[in-house]
């Protein structure tokens, strides 16, 4: 063991760096807004025996993900409480860093693996998206395992990986529905290998291949059973949302693949800028511009010269990455709405691996190649550390949410209360979580049972500069009825808390 550690101290240092950049003061830096509060409520209720059949609701339509992410992070919640799932996501990022080294070494060389792992470890966007609990944030880990699995089947004829693929694909899709774009990647290499196997006279492989393919499909279906059962009980709400998403395509997707081609360059420039250029638009533009020509130049040189070791592995690895990247960008090009950073999660590993390949192959050229590789390496490191998230002050979102919740508990005087919130980019699930966790669950107003769910006091959290809670149209506030401000508090970070009571006479 000690000998292995000494031999591989470089990757151990990189993994340590990745974990440090993500775990340092994680409770102060982690995001804790409405979505995180919603998830924490699920884990809190699971802790008390109320398990869920569905995952988080998506931002488009009335669609729900599967519940695997909740069950994946539940052990971390049990062990460490509210901060636990964020720690879990950070640990998955550490594992992703290690896997980039393992797979990069297998596909190309150890240097490529170390470089890819290092760039992932220090990438500001990768750090931000892997130190908070959110279902898309584990996507790089599972997408990397999926590609590794199909590689094992395609290149090494390890048929049992088809069964494992079913599990990994399910985790990816239930992390974010963009994981569906990994299915065509897997399908392409499955068909390529199938054509190759059909030429063999030995029929034994057919039984093995079919057996493990069916097993993988069975695993995939089993992990989706909770969501299917939910749909059966709720009038196919998820199925109908999916059908609407693809049938009413004016504002969602375009199924004509050729129309995605004009989007390839903007998407490519965006992902390179966000992951490698520290969000610097100028450097990101030029890096994205020279990325493909450099790769093409190396690939042509590699084919003509035959000078690289393990040429078959290198060529196969490049082909694997190209299909992964091409299918991913084409698929995202069909999406008509805004593309956020976390949407690229399933492509994160391929970008770092490609860049690492370019640096290594450039270094193998003469002096100009070494100068180019050194300059690119230093620029990426400088721009990444320039935007290092740890240089900014913590947001203390979890602590502040808990503090306001404690204030509500004290001033509610153990009497029933309602809760409302005024904010542009947040909702009250985080506050509801801490209130319920501490045994003071806020009543949710039900219009059909208003007499039972409307209390004598309403607490309104305001995260805007100016708030008029008595006339605000937010549902929980408006349904409370005529009200007046009884008390108000202002917190050092700018948030306000109002206590409203009924104003029957309309004063």
C-alpha positions, 0 to 999 in steps of 0.5 A: 500500500505504501509503495502504491502511495509513493508511486502515485503521490501526484494524483493523490495530491491532486485529489487532495487539492480537489477535495480541499477546494470543495470542502473548505468551510463548505457549510459557509460556502454551500448554496442553500436556497429553495431547491436545497431546502426542498431536498433537505425537507425530503431527507428530513421526512425520510429520516422519519420514515416517509420515503419518496417515489419521485425526485426533484421537479424540473425547471420546465413543465410539470416533470419530475426526476426519479428519486435515486439522487435522494437515496444516494445522498440520504446516508450523508444526511444521516451521518452529517445532517443538513451539510451532509449531502453537500459533503457527499457531492464534494466527495463524488467530485473527488472520486471524479478527479481520481477517475479522470486520472485512471481513465486518461491513463488507460485511454492515452497516458498517465500525463494526460490523466494527471493533467485532466484531473488537475484541470478539473480539480481547479476549475472554478465552475467545477468547484462551485457545482460540486460543493453544494447538494443539487441533483445535476452536480453528480453528473460528471461522475456518472457520465464518466463511468458510463463512457468507461463502461461502454469502452470496456465492452467495445474494446475489451469485450467485457460483456458484463459491463452492459449490465452495469451500464443500465445502473449508471445510465439510470443514475445519470438520467435521474440526476438530470434529463440531459443524461438521456444524451448519453444513450445515443453515445452508448448505442453507437459504440454498442452497434459498432461492436455488434457489427464486429462481433457478427463477423465472428464464427464463435456464437458464444458471445451472442448469448453473453451479449444478449444476457447482459444487455437484458440484465442492464435493461432490467436494472434500468427499469427497476430503478425507474419503478418508483417514478412509474408507480407515482405516475400510475397513482397520479394520472400519468402526470410525468408522462403527459409532461414529457409528451407535451414537452416534445409535442409543443416544441415552439419554445422547448426543443427542435427535433430537426438535427441539422438546425442544431449545427449553427449552435455548435460553435456558441455551445463549444465556446461557452463550455470551454470558456466556463471550464478552462478559461475561468469565465474570461470571454477573450481567452475562452474565445481563442482557446475554443478557436484553436482547440479543434485545429490543434487536435486535428493537427495532432491526429493527422500527424499521429496517423501519418507518422505512426510515432506514438506508442499504443496507437490503437488505444490513442486512436480509439480514445480520440474517437470515443471522446469525439462521439461523446462530445459531438452527440452532446453538443448536437443534443444541446443544440436542439434545446431552445431555452437558456443553457446553464452551466450545470447543463454541461455536467455530462460533458465536463470530463471530455473537455478536460481530457481533450485539453490534456491530450492537446497539451501532451501531444503539443509538448511532444513536438519541437520547441514551438510545441513545448512553448505552446503547451507551457503557455496554454497550461500557465494561462489556464492555471492563472485564469482558473485561480484568478476566479477561484471561488475561495477568494470570495467571502462565504455566502453563509446562506444556510446559517442565515436561513437557520437564524431567521427560522430561529427568530420566527420560532421565538416570536411565534410563541409556540402558536400556529403560524403561516409563512410567506416569502418575497424574493426574486430568485428564491422560495421559502423551502429552506426556512420551512425545512429548519422550522420543521426540523426544530418542531415548529412546522409552518402551516401551509394555506389550503384554499379548500380548508382555509379555516383550518390552515390560516392561523392568527399570524403570518411571518414574511421573509423579505430578501428584496430591498423594498417590501410591502408584505400587506399587499404583496400578491405572493399566494401565501401572503394574499391568501392570509387575507387583510393584514397589518404589520405587527412587528418587523426585524432587519438582519445585518445582511439586508434581509427583513422579517415581518410579523403580520396579523389579521386586520379585519377592519381594513385599517 
